[in-house]
Amino acid sequence: MVVGSDISRYPNTPKPTCRGYLHKRTQSAILKGWRKRWFVLKHNGYLHYYKHKKDEGKCRPLEVTKLEGAEIGVDTSLGKPFVFKCIPQAGNRIFYFCATSNQEMKRWLEAMDKAVHP
């Protein structure tokens, strides 16, 4: 597997489809709320996320999710603007993401939609 910082050594490696900070809803037993995380959507349809941008290529992702066949779309149930959700085919988890603007949300939804239907 080739990670972000190795791109200069492997110039033929495709760049990620989409990357940037999003807020991810946390629903663990202890923590509830929104956490800012660095997301990288790879050209192979896998969404990786890290605690910080600087962790990409240096640390293992906190989680990797396959988007192929997932259900994605805007979500208005949480009463916050620019929220969208992703329900991967595998597992019984729902990811809620919050972008900083409508334009940013659309950018992620378009990129994810391409990963969902390769």
Helices and strands as residue ranges (DSSP letters): G 4-6, E 18-27, E 32-41, E 46-50, G 53-55, E 63-66, E 71-74, E 83-87, E 95-98, H 102-116
